[in-house]
Amino acid sequence: MELRHLRYFMAVADTLHFAAAAENLDIAAPTLSVQIKQLEEMVGTPLFVRTKRAVHLTQAGELFRHDAAATLLQAQRTLDTGLRAARGEIGQVALGYVGSALWSGLLGQLVCEYKQQRPQIALLTSERPMVSLPQDLLDGSLDVALVRGPTPLPDGLQMRALQRDNFCLALPASHPLADAAEPIAPQQLVGEAFVMAEQTSGMHEVARRGGFSIRQQHPSGGLVDVLAQVAFNVGIAVIPASLSRVISLPGVVYRSIQPPEIPSGIVMLFRQWERTPAIVNFISFAESMQFDDALIEPQGHPIKP
């Protein structure tokens, strides 16, 4: 039995007239009669009573009509679901992110606007360690990732910059440079103990500019844990400047780094071969958005907590 048999049956059941049903279906009446006969042979009983004057449904035909209508409706719904999925109108997107994507304001803006535009897409978000995000994309447990740049780009992934930021310093409030009125030169940080964030490029650039090697590093967890270690006077940290405007922690002050600024930002990673419509549409949506740059205050001014 095929769907066409059900469509032909419903056309006759609705009109109770073979010629009219054939015309509605745009097929020849004899062809329709043959198809209905085949259907009746498949179900093993007549579905119509045919006389010279009229056509009527049998009791079996009445029962068959109910299920045939439901089957055709479900078939249409299934087809519509496939078409909508092909257009990227339904489906799901697994989005992983580092904490600084949230603190910068980018993640909230992206998720809220996307959900408003695409309410039928299930957007699954999860914070993950930055080091695991590229592999999570490659093994398929994530579809898109928001990471802190600069970052290496593994084979098989593509990258798009979404938001600019800079690095700044987080110092214990008791630190001798905590009250500095001018941006702090990297050379002033020789011999300091550093609390190591997930994104270490800013820290290593400070050391390079200062002409020193970082001998004492204290690994930490996320950015909030980094600031907690600074507050505990474990060391100083190089962090995204955007964080300085959203987290005020007792015992921590933020200061600018002497220009030129050390650039950073939020970048989007995704699979190079991605073809899933819902995911491709999400990537295009993110690329089209205008995000406020999370830049530090004007040069020469300390960043206040």
Steps between C-alpha positions, in 0.01 A plus 500: 500500500626845408391848599351547156253222573386691809475827308291334229277338762444830683415678173225248428385490864466879506306529173331157484538536125777330302490740204512810723778352711702412189460854372619642833801270491567579134503133402273289279193348665590142391845544655343611827266200498796264453689663790200473734454137400866432583453663839193291576693186407779602738266557795299191413154654492294745293525861612227635273156384391461585134161522329393658176354793692741558789818410686499437875762409757471158656534463876862400443538805276373730776754360744775506239423863420577613856845343506577593139433867574720485811779326307497758221502783754796348682679443169456867415625604842801276457572653161462851641740413782759381250461812288528730803808313620653534153444876519652517849173611658495219757771289661758563768838668541746405777695815596802479730669806645771623735400710799634825355249475212229538764673775698562705186126517430533333160351165595189646658436730204552219249282244678213738574480641147534157339223350715278791406564448129502118502274382784461153346874427521621334821816694594694291754768702681776377730812657652806284442877522549658687212751223437222247429283709265683435168495123551136514611421657162698243308343202677149642457404556864481873420395681184634851565743636761574848632860525619742768612743601227767493386489122479649233271270370228506120468454334161135455413378813679426853388511819705310830496582798724186634669615750764818696572649529846836570664689355792552682829652424840325376811701584813452436871380820667813492718735485200750790471367578150134490603487879532689571176342793315656411166487178298745245633805418289579130460854570627348585839378143537837322505506238773124495552309179562223455243167325540453316171166533322378262229605753234874549558592705191454832682719390790778381269482822296544705818806292585639538148461877506650517847799292397454238770396138539209408721653271758214470744159404361194400699245308290136575567155412374267752336535876501316543829747259661785702348370814670451311825868398494596863439283608794678240715830670406625188323616709204395736224311407183458612140128488424253625237426868564128436456507298821613806697170675439267222608675343800581708807682284752629623838877499503541524120578806288532525123764699316576572135812367333731753338423535127506358247198309619508122503204398284258224578134430428230238460523280193259239368624155399305254287561200277636579156278239333182594685188448288219456755252778411415603859869527591594682179216747561620561858853569380371747240280665764796548736716637218231755411464638853659824616659449842626785713878488529605419856790746507678644803479862610709772329875468525657662803208427735492215750219252464278519806335193646 
